[in-house]
Amino acid sequence: MVTLSTYLNFERTTEEEETKHLFDELSAGGKVEQELQVMFWGDYYGSCRDKFGIQWMFNCSEK
């Protein structure tokens, strides 16, 4: 059996506050897979699955 996984990647240069708001809205009723946090590469990153099962990745760079 083959399982396909698809992530929608949301990447932009923006404020962490705006990214957190979008992340919270999409993860409501779903599941947070990786809490938003500053990662070793320097960006603010997190991932979640929304209430419809769609997987999202957020990568916020203030560069």
Biopython code that builds the backbone (N, CA, C, O; Angstrom):
import numpy as np
from Bio.PDB.StructureBuilder import StructureBuilder

atoms = [
    (1, "MET", "N", (0.838, -1.177, 0.000)),
    (1, "MET", "CA", (0.000, 0.000, 0.000)),
    (1, "MET", "C", (0.886, 1.244, 0.000)),
    (1, "MET", "O", (1.849, 1.331, 0.762)),
    (2, "VAL", "N", (0.558, 2.182, -0.842)),
    (2, "VAL", "CA", (1.310, 3.427, -0.946)),
    (2, "VAL", "C", (0.519, 4.541, -0.269)),
    (2, "VAL", "O", (-0.683, 4.688, -0.488)),
    (3, "THR", "N", (1.205, 5.317, 0.548)),
    (3, "THR", "CA", (0.573, 6.459, 1.203)),
    (3, "THR", "C", (1.208, 7.734, 0.693)),
    (3, "THR", "O", (2.431, 7.876, 0.712)),
    (4, "LEU", "N", (0.394, 8.651, 0.244)),
    (4, "LEU", "CA", (0.885, 9.950, -0.213)),
    (4, "LEU", "C", (0.676, 10.982, 0.878)),
    (4, "LEU", "O", (-0.383, 11.038, 1.503)),
    (5, "SER", "N", (1.695, 11.797, 1.100)),
    (5, "SER", "CA", (1.584, 12.911, 2.038)),
    (5, "SER", "C", (1.888, 14.190, 1.287)),
    (5, "SER", "O", (2.897, 14.288, 0.589)),
    (6, "THR", "N", (1.027, 15.151, 1.431)),
    (6, "THR", "CA", (1.226, 16.439, 0.782)),
    (6, "THR", "C", (1.185, 17.530, 1.838)),
    (6, "THR", "O", (0.291, 17.556, 2.685)),
    (7, "TYR", "N", (2.146, 18.418, 1.783)),
    (7, "TYR", "CA", (2.168, 19.585, 2.663)),
    (7, "TYR", "C", (2.001, 20.827, 1.819)),
    (7, "TYR", "O", (2.550, 20.912, 0.720)),
    (8, "LEU", "N", (1.250, 21.789, 2.317)),
    (8, "LEU", "CA", (1.189, 23.110, 1.710)),
    (8, "LEU", "C", (2.169, 23.970, 2.489)),
    (8, "LEU", "O", (2.075, 24.079, 3.712)),
    (9, "ASN", "N", (3.094, 24.570, 1.790)),
    (9, "ASN", "CA", (4.137, 25.364, 2.430)),
    (9, "ASN", "C", (3.779, 26.840, 2.351)),
    (9, "ASN", "O", (3.556, 27.375, 1.266)),
    (10, "PHE", "N", (3.725, 27.488, 3.495)),
    (10, "PHE", "CA", (3.438, 28.912, 3.578)),
    (10, "PHE", "C", (4.736, 29.593, 3.979)),
    (10, "PHE", "O", (5.151, 29.524, 5.136)),
    (11, "GLU", "N", (5.371, 30.246, 3.028)),
    (11, "GLU", "CA", (6.661, 30.870, 3.297)),
    (11, "GLU", "C", (6.637, 32.309, 2.820)),
    (11, "GLU", "O", (6.302, 32.603, 1.672)),
    (12, "ARG", "N", (6.997, 33.187, 3.721)),
    (12, "ARG", "CA", (7.031, 34.594, 3.353)),
    (12, "ARG", "C", (7.862, 35.386, 4.347)),
    (12, "ARG", "O", (8.175, 34.913, 5.439)),
    (13, "THR", "N", (8.204, 36.576, 3.955)),
    (13, "THR", "CA", (8.887, 37.491, 4.847)),
    (13, "THR", "C", (7.813, 38.323, 5.523)),
    (13, "THR", "O", (7.157, 39.142, 4.879)),
    (14, "THR", "N", (7.634, 38.117, 6.807)),
    (14, "THR", "CA", (6.556, 38.784, 7.538)),
    (14, "THR", "C", (6.888, 38.818, 9.024)),
    (14, "THR", "O", (7.927, 38.313, 9.450)),
    (15, "GLU", "N", (6.026, 39.398, 9.784)),
    (15, "GLU", "CA", (6.181, 39.446, 11.230)),
    (15, "GLU", "C", (5.792, 38.095, 11.841)),
    (15, "GLU", "O", (4.888, 37.419, 11.352)),
    (16, "GLU", "N", (6.487, 37.716, 12.914)),
    (16, "GLU", "CA", (6.154, 36.475, 13.604)),
    (16, "GLU", "C", (4.715, 36.492, 14.111)),
    (16, "GLU", "O", (4.050, 35.456, 14.120)),
    (17, "GLU", "N", (4.233, 37.652, 14.529)),
    (17, "GLU", "CA", (2.869, 37.768, 15.057)),
    (17, "GLU", "C", (1.827, 37.381, 14.004)),
    (17, "GLU", "O", (0.865, 36.678, 14.311)),
    (18, "GLU", "N", (2.016, 37.837, 12.772)),
    (18, "GLU", "CA", (1.087, 37.496, 11.690)),
    (18, "GLU", "C", (1.154, 36.005, 11.374)),
    (18, "GLU", "O", (0.125, 35.366, 11.157)),
    (19, "THR", "N", (2.360, 35.454, 11.347)),
    (19, "THR", "CA", (2.534, 34.026, 11.093)),
    (19, "THR", "C", (1.844, 33.211, 12.182)),
    (19, "THR", "O", (1.161, 32.232, 11.883)),
    (20, "LYS", "N", (2.017, 33.611, 13.454)),
    (20, "LYS", "CA", (1.379, 32.894, 14.557)),
    (20, "LYS", "C", (-0.142, 32.944, 14.434)),
    (20, "LYS", "O", (-0.817, 31.945, 14.685)),
    (21, "HIS", "N", (-0.682, 34.089, 14.052)),
    (21, "HIS", "CA", (-2.140, 34.213, 13.887)),
    (21, "HIS", "C", (-2.650, 33.235, 12.816)),
    (21, "HIS", "O", (-3.627, 32.522, 13.044)),
    (22, "LEU", "N", (-1.998, 33.204, 11.666)),
    (22, "LEU", "CA", (-2.404, 32.293, 10.589)),
    (22, "LEU", "C", (-2.265, 30.835, 11.020)),
    (22, "LEU", "O", (-3.140, 30.013, 10.747)),
    (23, "PHE", "N", (-1.160, 30.523, 11.696)),
    (23, "PHE", "CA", (-0.911, 29.169, 12.188)),
    (23, "PHE", "C", (-2.015, 28.749, 13.165)),
    (23, "PHE", "O", (-2.556, 27.648, 13.061)),
    (24, "ASP", "N", (-2.344, 29.632, 14.112)),
    (24, "ASP", "CA", (-3.381, 29.321, 15.101)),
    (24, "ASP", "C", (-4.739, 29.105, 14.444)),
    (24, "ASP", "O", (-5.483, 28.208, 14.839)),
    (25, "GLU", "N", (-5.062, 29.914, 13.452)),
    (25, "GLU", "CA", (-6.344, 29.776, 12.750)),
    (25, "GLU", "C", (-6.424, 28.446, 12.001)),
    (25, "GLU", "O", (-7.450, 27.768, 12.048)),
    (26, "LEU", "N", (-5.350, 28.073, 11.316)),
    (26, "LEU", "CA", (-5.376, 26.828, 10.538)),
    (26, "LEU", "C", (-5.289, 25.584, 11.416)),
    (26, "LEU", "O", (-5.837, 24.540, 11.062)),
    (27, "SER", "N", (-4.610, 25.681, 12.549)),
    (27, "SER", "CA", (-4.470, 24.498, 13.406)),
    (27, "SER", "C", (-5.672, 24.301, 14.335)),
    (27, "SER", "O", (-5.807, 23.239, 14.942)),
    (28, "ALA", "N", (-6.546, 25.306, 14.454)),
    (28, "ALA", "CA", (-7.734, 25.181, 15.313)),
    (28, "ALA", "C", (-8.601, 24.019, 14.832)),
    (28, "ALA", "O", (-9.011, 23.973, 13.672)),
    (29, "GLY", "N", (-8.868, 23.097, 15.726)),
    (29, "GLY", "CA", (-9.670, 21.928, 15.371)),
    (29, "GLY", "C", (-8.866, 20.839, 14.692)),
    (29, "GLY", "O", (-9.404, 19.784, 14.354)),
    (30, "GLY", "N", (-7.590, 21.085, 14.493)),
    (30, "GLY", "CA", (-6.704, 20.105, 13.866)),
    (30, "GLY", "C", (-5.641, 19.640, 14.845)),
    (30, "GLY", "O", (-5.929, 19.394, 16.017)),
    (31, "LYS", "N", (-4.410, 19.523, 14.361)),
    (31, "LYS", "CA", (-3.325, 19.020, 15.198)),
    (31, "LYS", "C", (-2.040, 19.783, 14.897)),
    (31, "LYS", "O", (-1.647, 19.920, 13.739)),
    (32, "VAL", "N", (-1.388, 20.278, 15.949)),
    (32, "VAL", "CA", (-0.083, 20.916, 15.797)),
    (32, "VAL", "C", (0.960, 19.809, 15.766)),
    (32, "VAL", "O", (1.036, 19.004, 16.695)),
    (33, "GLU", "N", (1.757, 19.760, 14.716)),
    (33, "GLU", "CA", (2.795, 18.742, 14.592)),
    (33, "GLU", "C", (4.145, 19.267, 15.066)),
    (33, "GLU", "O", (4.925, 18.526, 15.663)),
    (34, "GLN", "N", (4.421, 20.533, 14.805)),
    (34, "GLN", "CA", (5.660, 21.185, 15.252)),
    (34, "GLN", "C", (5.284, 22.592, 15.684)),
    (34, "GLN", "O", (4.864, 23.407, 14.863)),
    (35, "GLU", "N", (5.434, 22.879, 16.971)),
    (35, "GLU", "CA", (5.121, 24.221, 17.475)),
    (35, "GLU", "C", (5.955, 25.259, 16.743)),
    (35, "GLU", "O", (7.101, 25.001, 16.372)),
    (36, "LEU", "N", (5.371, 26.440, 16.536)),
    (36, "LEU", "CA", (6.127, 27.542, 15.947)),
    (36, "LEU", "C", (7.259, 27.928, 16.887)),
    (36, "LEU", "O", (7.044, 28.152, 18.079)),
    (37, "GLN", "N", (8.465, 28.002, 16.339)),
    (37, "GLN", "CA", (9.628, 28.408, 17.120)),
    (37, "GLN", "C", (10.763, 28.790, 16.184)),
    (37, "GLN", "O", (10.764, 28.432, 15.006)),
    (38, "VAL", "N", (11.724, 29.519, 16.721)),
    (38, "VAL", "CA", (12.904, 29.866, 15.936)),
    (38, "VAL", "C", (13.752, 28.609, 15.821)),
    (38, "VAL", "O", (14.105, 27.987, 16.823)),
    (39, "MET", "N", (14.074, 28.243, 14.580)),
    (39, "MET", "CA", (14.820, 27.017, 14.325)),
    (39, "MET", "C", (16.311, 27.307, 14.151)),
    (39, "MET", "O", (16.729, 28.464, 14.116)),
    (40, "PHE", "N", (17.097, 26.251, 14.045)),
    (40, "PHE", "CA", (18.547, 26.398, 13.952)),
    (40, "PHE", "C", (18.990, 27.160, 12.712)),
    (40, "PHE", "O", (20.089, 27.713, 12.698)),
    (41, "TRP", "N", (18.165, 27.203, 11.672)),
    (41, "TRP", "CA", (18.526, 27.952, 10.471)),
    (41, "TRP", "C", (18.126, 29.426, 10.580)),
    (41, "TRP", "O", (18.382, 30.213, 9.669)),
    (42, "GLY", "N", (17.496, 29.794, 11.706)),
    (42, "GLY", "CA", (17.217, 31.193, 11.981)),
    (42, "GLY", "C", (15.815, 31.675, 11.661)),
    (42, "GLY", "O", (15.475, 32.815, 11.977)),
    (43, "ASP", "N", (14.987, 30.836, 11.039)),
    (43, "ASP", "CA", (13.622, 31.232, 10.696)),
    (43, "ASP", "C", (12.643, 30.726, 11.755)),
    (43, "ASP", "O", (12.950, 29.812, 12.520)),
    (44, "TYR", "N", (11.480, 31.328, 11.780)),
    (44, "TYR", "CA", (10.376, 30.958, 12.655)),
    (44, "TYR", "C", (9.570, 29.909, 11.893)),
    (44, "TYR", "O", (9.001, 30.213, 10.845)),
    (45, "TYR", "N", (9.514, 28.673, 12.405)),
    (45, "TYR", "CA", (8.952, 27.551, 11.656)),
    (45, "TYR", "C", (7.991, 26.742, 12.524)),
    (45, "TYR", "O", (8.184, 26.619, 13.734)),
    (46, "GLY", "N", (6.961, 26.198, 11.895)),
    (46, "GLY", "CA", (6.050, 25.274, 12.555)),
    (46, "GLY", "C", (5.224, 24.535, 11.519)),
    (46, "GLY", "O", (5.136, 24.960, 10.368)),
    (47, "SER", "N", (4.620, 23.430, 11.928)),
    (47, "SER", "CA", (3.760, 22.688, 11.007)),
    (47, "SER", "C", (2.523, 22.191, 11.753)),
    (47, "SER", "O", (2.552, 21.946, 12.959)),
    (48, "CYS", "N", (1.439, 22.050, 10.995)),
    (48, "CYS", "CA", (0.179, 21.602, 11.583)),
    (48, "CYS", "C", (-0.657, 20.891, 10.525)),
    (48, "CYS", "O", (-0.360, 20.923, 9.330)),
    (49, "ARG", "N", (-1.709, 20.254, 11.012)),
    (49, "ARG", "CA", (-2.713, 19.618, 10.152)),
    (49, "ARG", "C", (-4.037, 20.293, 10.498)),
    (49, "ARG", "O", (-4.440, 20.320, 11.661)),
    (50, "ASP", "N", (-4.713, 20.838, 9.486)),
    (50, "ASP", "CA", (-5.967, 21.542, 9.770)),
    (50, "ASP", "C", (-7.111, 20.549, 10.004)),
    (50, "ASP", "O", (-6.919, 19.337, 9.905)),
    (51, "LYS", "N", (-8.291, 21.067, 10.313)),
    (51, "LYS", "CA", (-9.432, 20.211, 10.645)),
    (51, "LYS", "C", (-9.905, 19.354, 9.482)),
    (51, "LYS", "O", (-10.692, 18.427, 9.678)),
    (52, "PHE", "N", (-9.434, 19.650, 8.265)),
    (52, "PHE", "CA", (-9.779, 18.854, 7.088)),
    (52, "PHE", "C", (-8.694, 17.833, 6.746)),
    (52, "PHE", "O", (-8.830, 17.078, 5.783)),
    (53, "GLY", "N", (-7.612, 17.809, 7.541)),
    (53, "GLY", "CA", (-6.525, 16.869, 7.315)),
    (53, "GLY", "C", (-5.432, 17.380, 6.395)),
    (53, "GLY", "O", (-4.505, 16.638, 6.068)),
    (54, "ILE", "N", (-5.522, 18.634, 5.971)),
    (54, "ILE", "CA", (-4.486, 19.217, 5.108)),
    (54, "ILE", "C", (-3.308, 19.628, 5.974)),
    (54, "ILE", "O", (-3.479, 20.275, 7.007)),
    (55, "GLN", "N", (-2.110, 19.248, 5.544)),
    (55, "GLN", "CA", (-0.899, 19.545, 6.295)),
    (55, "GLN", "C", (-0.305, 20.865, 5.817)),
    (55, "GLN", "O", (-0.231, 21.124, 4.616)),
    (56, "TRP", "N", (0.119, 21.698, 6.770)),
    (56, "TRP", "CA", (0.676, 23.013, 6.483)),
    (56, "TRP", "C", (2.043, 23.158, 7.135)),
    (56, "TRP", "O", (2.263, 22.695, 8.254)),
    (57, "MET", "N", (2.955, 23.804, 6.425)),
    (57, "MET", "CA", (4.253, 24.179, 6.981)),
    (57, "MET", "C", (4.373, 25.695, 6.876)),
    (57, "MET", "O", (4.090, 26.276, 5.828)),
    (58, "PHE", "N", (4.789, 26.321, 7.953)),
    (58, "PHE", "CA", (4.988, 27.767, 7.990)),
    (58, "PHE", "C", (6.463, 28.048, 8.206)),
    (58, "PHE", "O", (7.077, 27.496, 9.120)),
    (59, "ASN", "N", (7.030, 28.895, 7.376)),
    (59, "ASN", "CA", (8.421, 29.302, 7.528)),
    (59, "ASN", "C", (8.469, 30.819, 7.369)),
    (59, "ASN", "O", (8.252, 31.341, 6.276)),
    (60, "CYS", "N", (8.751, 31.512, 8.446)),
    (60, "CYS", "CA", (8.754, 32.973, 8.455)),
    (60, "CYS", "C", (10.190, 33.468, 8.565)),
    (60, "CYS", "O", (10.895, 33.175, 9.531)),
    (61, "SER", "N", (10.600, 34.212, 7.572)),
    (61, "SER", "CA", (11.935, 34.793, 7.554)),
    (61, "SER", "C", (11.793, 36.305, 7.547)),
    (61, "SER", "O", (11.074, 36.860, 6.716)),
    (62, "GLU", "N", (12.465, 36.967, 8.459)),
    (62, "GLU", "CA", (12.405, 38.427, 8.497)),
    (62, "GLU", "C", (13.550, 39.038, 7.707)),
    (62, "GLU", "O", (13.898, 40.200, 7.916)),
    (63, "LYS", "N", (14.132, 38.275, 6.815)),
    (63, "LYS", "CA", (15.275, 38.733, 6.014)),
    (63, "LYS", "C", (14.813, 39.456, 4.787)),
    (63, "LYS", "O", (15.636, 39.913, 3.993)),
]
sb = StructureBuilder()
sb.init_structure("model")
sb.init_model(0)
sb.init_chain("A")
sb.init_seg("    ")
for serial, (resi, resn, name, xyz) in enumerate(atoms, 1):
    if name == "N":
        sb.init_residue(resn, " ", resi, " ")
    sb.init_atom(name, np.array(xyz, "f"), 0.0, 1.0, " ", f" {name:<3s}", serial, name[0])
structure = sb.get_structure()
